[in-house]
Amino acid sequence: MIFERALRNTLIRGGLVVVLAAGLAGCGTTYGTGVGTTAQTLKDMTNLLNLRGGEPISYQPLPGVVVPPCVNDPVPCPLPPPQPAP
């Protein structure tokens, strides 16, 4: 009885995950990856269920901010001239 209830709950949850993944999938590819949204959504959902740690991320410090040369001038920087319309 307990096993049947656990199996039923697992199947219901699995079916719900598949339905939600299909509903959230949409059309086209994800931005610049070349992977379809359905495949990426399913991959992301299976990664959520995976409890192992992934590859460590090597974080790098960001470079300094590039300041325009006319920031210290008393007169603000002029805007570039408008481009002609095609």
Secondary structure, 3 states (H helix, E strand, C coil): CHHHHHHHHHHHHHHHHHHHHHHHHCCCECCCCCCEHHHHHHHHHHHHHCCCCCCCCCCCCCCCCCCCCCCCCCCCCCCCCCCCCC
